[in-house]
Amino acid sequence: MSDKKTKKDEANRLRIRVRAYESKILDSSVKQIMDTALRFGAEVSGPIPLPTEIKKYTVNRSSFVYKDAREQFEMRVHKRLIDIIDPDNKVIESLTNLSLPSGVNIDVKMI
């Protein structure tokens, strides 16, 4: 077995994880990130949808009586993953100056 690496494997990657509570806002901000990266000629892989994180909470309706009366709430966190292969300084600078809607959390890692 040969351990040859291709050019894509050796290239630097900018891995962006985007998280939000609403999927529509998340998709619009991911599209904005992709358009910005493609405008400067960067090679983009994604967006890859990651599993939705669901947090469920159960609360009693009354304070100490009626134990059977409960309410259930849930929070859904939608996630996407974008890889930018061999980003230039222009691409990184334009992504840092990007204004995204509130409620969108971004994690950026250089691999």
Secondary structure, DSSP 8 states (H G I E B T S, - for coil): ------HHHHS-EEEEEEEESSHHHHHHHHHHHHHHHHHTT-EEEEEEEEEEEEEEEEEESSSSS-TT-EEEEEEEEEEEEEEEES--HHHHHHHHT----TTEEEEEEE-
